Amino acid sequence: MLRLDREFWKVEICMSGVRLSPAVSSLKPSATLAAAAKAKELKAKGITVYDFTLGEPDFNTPENVRKAAVAAMEAGHTHYTASGGIPELKKAVCETYKRDYQLEVTPAQVLISNGAKHSIHNVLAALCGPGDEVIIPGPYWVSYSALVELAGATPVIVDTTEESGFCMSADQFRKAITPRTRLMMLNNPSNPTGATYPIDKLKALADVAVERDIMVLSDEIYEKLLYKGAEFKCFATFGPEVAKRTIIVSGVSKAYAMTGWRIGWTIGPVDAIKAMDNLQSQETSNPCSVSQYAAVEALNGPQQSVEAMRVEFEKRRNYVMGRLQPWREKFGVTFAEPGGAFYAFFNVSSRFGKPLAGGVVVNNATDFCTALLEQAHVALVTGDAFGAPGYVRLSFATSQEVIKAGLDRIEAFLAG
Ligand SMILES: *Cc1c(COP(=O)(O)O)cnc(C)c1O
């Protein structure tokens, strides 16, 4: 377990004498976006880069959704809306959870925001402040710790292992709780590991949350992207005692290939939702009006495109797993198979201190990624960004040709 203090995140800020707030000056830019930027630099030089840094589906937004957006514009839905979202979208969210998970929620329990990342920020800003601790199972999504810090609270990282499928146990959760614990942040299925919690393990966490009266933020943005029979259960569906301590975060970005539209939501207790709506009304007003109408169509319209994209992701996932499997023996690479999301997360530390292709020797995952990009023009994200030294993340949200060619190159690089 690791309590991160401010010094840990300190970065040198070069500036023209502008005085920044302590909260912002200790903030790091998103590491995944930084890795993608490096790859872009090479591409701009005319070099073919096999880019696996993408944290978004590579498909276009389904046609019915695009058309609904055009219709919304033509109908004049181009003005401010209610700060917390249009009633049609809140209703569509309620109906979706009833349809998919038999979860009964009212529109007053729903807040629509500018993407799920904004939803997470709202939760943290509304619930946490200085002196509070937020438990985060690691490896964790880059923005979690940064957003906790931004709220002035302290991230408490609970490291999980590959052997456990990167799932935090109830025992680990219980041991991390202190009188200052305000919230636990769960991401199921997980970015970056692809971990999906088996229902009994998830239930055990829910029991601890009730027993110790801890709020849980359950980020379920990858709920529709499940593979090979992996189970998913919406955290709030473990009964009313769990539901009243749960804030669900999700959105349309991943399931409907709608990252650019910026629509996410929180579902939780009415008073918490009201507080977040107040906050949002002061900070950003409403999420984009046109995007909200598009999201209504995404949720209420035909769902075949979601399954079509999932099937394509599953094909790629299986191909990637088939390629990684022999690397265990050949290179000592280790990994847990992803049950959801669209990432392969593997440990390359067995190759540290030994010559890779071109005679390069690296001693950590960040240098590994830099060398791989320079030598083989393959872009991965370092596990250091996710609190997982020795690991790298490969996003398979890219074409099968790129995946094949990129894996060939990684293999040659590892072989030395
Ligand atoms: C992509 C992602 C989100 C949210 O994305 P938005 O585009 O802001 O809706 C939230 N959590 C995780 C873990 C993600 O990977």
The ligand as a Tripos MOL2 file, in Angstrom:
@<TRIPOS>MOLECULE
LIG
   15    15     1     0     0
SMALL
NO_CHARGES

@<TRIPOS>ATOM
      1 C1        -12.1560    6.1800  -21.3290 C.3       1 LIG1
      2 C2        -12.3380    6.0790  -19.8550 C.ar      1 LIG1
      3 C3        -13.2440    6.8890  -19.1540 C.ar      1 LIG1
      4 C4        -14.0690    8.0000  -19.6770 C.3       1 LIG1
      5 O1        -14.0850    8.4950  -20.8150 O.3       1 LIG1
      6 P1        -14.9120    9.7570  -21.2810 P.3       1 LIG1
      7 O2        -14.4480    9.8810  -22.6900 O.co2     1 LIG1
      8 O3        -14.5300   10.9000  -20.4180 O.co2     1 LIG1
      9 O4        -16.3520    9.4160  -21.1870 O.co2     1 LIG1
     10 C5        -13.4280    6.6750  -17.8000 C.ar      1 LIG1
     11 N1        -12.7590    5.7380  -17.1540 N.ar      1 LIG1
     12 C6        -11.8730    4.9500  -17.7780 C.ar      1 LIG1
     13 C7        -11.1760    3.9270  -16.9900 C.3       1 LIG1
     14 C8        -11.6200    5.0950  -19.1420 C.ar      1 LIG1
     15 O5        -10.7050    4.3140  -19.7410 O.3       1 LIG1
@<TRIPOS>BOND
     1     1     2 1
     2     2     3 ar
     3     2    14 ar
     4     3     4 1
     5     3    10 ar
     6     4     5 1
     7     5     6 1
     8     6     7 2
     9     6     8 1
    10     6     9 1
    11    10    11 ar
    12    11    12 ar
    13    12    13 1
    14    12    14 ar
    15    14    15 1
@<TRIPOS>SUBSTRUCTURE
     1 LIG1         1 GROUP 0 **** ****
